[in-house]
Amino acid sequence: MTPTRLLEAVAEETADAVKDYEMLAEEEADKPVTVYLQHIPDEDFEDDTYYPLVIVSLGKVEDDIKGSLATVNFTFGVYGEDKAAWKDLLSMMERVRQRLLTKRRLSRQFRLELPLVFETIERQPYPFWYGYASAKYWIGQPQEQHEPILDKIMEEDNRR
């Protein structure tokens, strides 16, 4: 459940960062940005234009001696036949970047680990424009438990 709660917290901050931002979508003007968790629900694109969008998804969780670090990936997408539509993409990405940097602890339990990485690709699939980001957050790590046999051995050692 911890990665799920992290995604929900990141998606909430992302949605808040772009809540007042509207832009052109396919045959639809002034459409608000939709934030999706993990994937777009309808892979066939039959019910909606989907754009503009942000997909917030879990990339991986790494556990080591220092703790557990979860990587959250972002896919940003806008539609624009105007050759300057890439500016809309960068503007949306920047709103999210600034929000995550100013609110580095989410839900009082997930702490952002820098660097925060935002990037685009050089050859965009016009008229669609995409950008990507990744953020790493420290999440809770369960405590190691001893095997019952180890507890018994420890008890025996303490009796001597």
C-alpha positions as CSV (number, residue, x, y, z in Angstrom):
1,M,0.0,0.0,0.0
2,T,2.9,2.4,0.6
3,P,3.7,2.9,-3.1
4,T,0.0,3.4,-3.8
5,R,-0.2,6.1,-1.2
6,L,2.9,7.7,-2.5
7,L,1.5,7.8,-6.1
8,E,-1.8,9.2,-4.8
9,A,0.1,12.0,-2.9
10,V,2.3,12.8,-5.9
11,A,-0.7,12.8,-8.3
12,E,-2.6,15.1,-5.9
13,E,0.2,17.6,-5.8
14,T,0.6,17.4,-9.6
15,A,-3.1,18.0,-10.1
16,D,-3.0,21.0,-7.8
17,A,0.0,22.4,-9.7
18,V,-1.9,22.3,-13.0
19,K,-5.5,22.8,-11.8
20,D,-5.8,26.3,-13.3
21,Y,-4.0,25.4,-16.6
22,E,-6.2,24.8,-19.6
23,M,-5.1,24.3,-23.2
24,L,-6.1,23.1,-26.6
25,A,-7.0,19.5,-27.1
26,E,-8.0,17.7,-30.2
27,E,-11.1,19.6,-31.4
28,E,-11.6,20.9,-27.9
29,A,-10.4,24.3,-26.6
30,D,-9.6,25.2,-23.0
31,K,-9.5,21.6,-21.7
32,P,-8.0,21.2,-18.2
33,V,-5.1,18.9,-17.6
34,T,-6.0,15.4,-16.6
35,V,-3.7,13.5,-14.2
36,Y,-3.8,9.7,-14.5
37,L,-2.5,7.2,-11.9
38,Q,-0.2,4.5,-13.3
39,H,-1.7,4.4,-16.9
40,I,-4.4,5.8,-19.1
41,P,-7.5,3.7,-18.3
42,D,-8.8,3.3,-21.9
43,E,-5.8,2.3,-24.0
44,D,-7.9,2.5,-27.2
45,F,-8.4,6.3,-26.9
46,E,-12.1,5.9,-27.8
47,D,-13.8,7.9,-25.0
48,D,-11.6,11.0,-24.7
49,T,-8.9,13.0,-26.4
50,Y,-6.8,12.6,-23.2
51,Y,-4.7,15.6,-23.9
52,P,-3.4,17.6,-22.1
53,L,-2.3,14.9,-19.6
54,V,0.1,13.9,-16.9
55,I,0.6,10.2,-16.1
56,V,2.1,9.6,-12.7
57,S,3.4,6.0,-12.3
58,L,5.6,3.9,-10.1
59,G,8.9,3.1,-11.8
60,K,10.6,1.0,-9.1
61,V,11.3,0.6,-5.4
62,E,14.9,0.1,-4.2
63,D,15.7,-1.2,-0.7
64,D,19.1,-0.8,0.9
65,I,20.6,-0.3,4.3
66,K,19.7,3.4,4.3
67,G,16.0,2.8,3.5
68,S,13.6,2.4,0.7
69,L,13.6,4.7,-2.3
70,A,10.7,4.8,-4.7
71,T,11.0,6.2,-8.2
72,V,7.9,8.0,-9.5
73,N,7.8,8.6,-13.3
74,F,5.9,11.3,-15.1
75,T,4.7,11.4,-18.7
76,F,3.5,14.8,-19.8
77,G,1.6,15.2,-23.0
78,V,0.0,18.0,-24.9
79,Y,-1.6,18.4,-28.3
80,G,-0.9,21.3,-30.5
81,E,-0.8,21.9,-34.3
82,D,0.9,25.2,-33.6
83,K,4.6,24.8,-33.9
84,A,5.1,26.6,-30.6
85,A,2.9,24.1,-28.7
86,W,6.1,22.8,-27.1
87,K,5.9,25.9,-24.9
88,D,2.7,24.6,-23.4
89,L,4.5,21.3,-22.6
90,L,7.4,23.1,-20.9
91,S,5.0,25.4,-19.0
92,M,3.0,22.5,-17.7
93,M,6.2,20.6,-16.7
94,E,7.6,23.7,-15.0
95,R,4.5,24.1,-12.9
96,V,4.9,20.5,-11.6
97,R,8.6,20.9,-11.1
98,Q,8.2,24.0,-9.0
99,R,5.4,22.4,-7.0
100,L,7.4,19.3,-6.1
101,L,10.5,21.4,-5.2
102,T,8.5,23.6,-2.9
103,K,6.6,20.7,-1.3
104,R,9.4,18.2,-0.7
105,R,7.6,16.2,1.9
106,L,4.2,14.7,0.9
107,S,1.5,13.4,3.3
108,R,4.0,13.9,6.1
109,Q,5.7,10.7,5.2
110,F,7.3,10.8,1.8
111,R,10.4,12.9,1.4
112,L,11.8,14.0,-2.0
113,E,15.4,12.9,-2.8
114,L,17.2,15.2,-5.2
115,P,18.0,15.2,-8.1
116,L,14.6,15.8,-9.6
117,V,14.9,15.1,-13.3
118,F,12.8,16.7,-16.1
119,E,13.5,16.1,-19.8
120,T,12.0,16.2,-23.3
121,I,12.9,14.5,-26.5
122,E,14.3,16.2,-29.5
123,R,12.1,14.6,-32.2
124,Q,8.5,15.1,-31.1
125,P,5.6,13.1,-32.7
126,Y,3.9,16.3,-34.0
127,P,1.2,17.4,-33.3
128,F,1.7,15.6,-30.0
129,W,4.4,16.9,-27.6
130,Y,5.8,14.8,-24.8
131,G,8.0,15.3,-21.8
132,Y,9.2,13.1,-19.0
133,A,10.3,13.4,-15.4
134,S,11.4,11.2,-12.5
135,A,11.4,11.8,-8.8
136,K,12.7,9.7,-6.0
137,Y,11.0,9.6,-2.6
138,W,12.0,7.9,0.6
139,I,9.2,5.6,1.8
140,G,8.8,3.5,4.9
141,Q,10.8,0.3,5.2
142,P,9.6,-2.5,7.4
143,Q,11.9,-3.6,10.2
144,E,13.7,-6.9,9.9
145,Q,12.4,-9.7,12.0
146,H,14.4,-12.5,13.5
147,E,13.5,-16.1,12.7
148,P,11.9,-17.9,15.6
149,I,15.0,-20.2,15.9
150,L,17.3,-17.2,16.3
151,D,15.2,-16.0,19.2
152,K,15.5,-19.4,20.8
153,I,19.3,-19.4,20.4
154,M,19.5,-15.9,21.9
155,E,17.5,-17.1,24.9
156,E,19.8,-20.1,25.4
157,D,22.9,-17.8,25.2
158,N,21.4,-15.5,27.8
159,R,20.9,-18.3,30.3
160,R,24.6,-19.2,30.3
